[in-house]
């Protein structure tokens, strides 16, 4: 599973970085910097919560095959 | 299939040398075009011939053309878009090609449309190029009168914004929106104009397609190199006596191409390769590099949409780059945080480096922000800004040091590169 950002939808609320600091930090303007590595099983639930919490649904959690298509 | 016609119409000689797209002709009429080439071949395995030709797109991304056509060909009710928007300010090859050989581009458009099963196509031309638009409309009307193509062709005049030529932006505009990129997926080949599978090809690519369709992939490879076959159009400008659009055999040395455009003898200056979306190359690399996608990649650069611009002796590469950085910020579609925020920050840092006193701080910020915006947007606009600025810092290191000590040099005011503000997004 990987995290992607819909950059047009993202408004820099920053909840994602709060909920998944292991994989997401914020840049100098409040926008997410996503660690490109796959999400390990132990972080999946947290990653889902982060994606669900985004007010603009701009954080996308994709399976490997979905990310490739 | 064994009964597909072998390319090469009897009695029609394929272009012999390097003058393929810009082969001299008496006029631009359809009659003159048909006189030279004959009618379009009816049964061509276009994808197969394109695959043999090794043709890659000439819009900047250099995507294998055969693969692009094949991706659309499987789908229902596709449409083809000829991209002549040419937003890159230093590029004029698309306008020149459309003005000089409109029927070659339209041949390619029709052949591509037939190959993917499209009955409709749109030719996009920058709305500021009024005479080119008129020429294309005239050419389309000539063909419509003959009714041989089997493809309905419209002409559309695009806004003069930099990112309008980006595939998703162009499609968004054709669909009635602003000329701003959209989020992918879906990609254009899946859902584009009117929600239909859309093949977008640069107009120069279509002209090459026309020749491959008529004369075959093997013929295409007669000039050029094994990895970069054929010819390519380059817009050459800056410190050259004869600026303009040149058709160049792939594999030609960068320096040789510049000399042919009248670059004075002696060491070359730094050259902006690939336009604003490209990068500066130092004189030594300019002297060693050759034209071609793979050849340029080995030199650490890309020709992009085919631009070579030699820095004039009385201009300052650092100051010019700062102006381009500010232009990049002004041309942001304003949709993505890192771009909207990062590009003005980068521009301000560049301006501070040009001004001198806070140079060290500004350079540190510049490096940080140039790295920060890469890959973090709906399109590659921020990547272009980052690349241009990073190459300026590398190639104009001496100038940076001088400006830090003494402030802007007199050449900083030359203001040579075009950085005009764009207009409507619609």
HADDOCK unambig.tbl for C-alpha pairs under 7 A between the chains (distance, minus, plus):
assign (segid A and resid 6 and name CA) (segid B and resid 183 and name CA) 6.61 0.50 0.50
assign (segid A and resid 7 and name CA) (segid B and resid 336 and name CA) 5.28 0.50 0.50
assign (segid A and resid 7 and name CA) (segid B and resid 377 and name CA) 5.38 0.50 0.50
assign (segid A and resid 7 and name CA) (segid B and resid 378 and name CA) 5.53 0.50 0.50
assign (segid A and resid 8 and name CA) (segid B and resid 183 and name CA) 6.77 0.50 0.50
assign (segid A and resid 8 and name CA) (segid B and resid 335 and name CA) 5.25 0.50 0.50
assign (segid A and resid 8 and name CA) (segid B and resid 336 and name CA) 5.14 0.50 0.50
assign (segid A and resid 8 and name CA) (segid B and resid 378 and name CA) 6.43 0.50 0.50
assign (segid A and resid 11 and name CA) (segid B and resid 337 and name CA) 6.92 0.50 0.50
assign (segid A and resid 29 and name CA) (segid B and resid 341 and name CA) 6.70 0.50 0.50
assign (segid A and resid 31 and name CA) (segid B and resid 337 and name CA) 6.39 0.50 0.50
assign (segid A and resid 31 and name CA) (segid B and resid 338 and name CA) 6.74 0.50 0.50
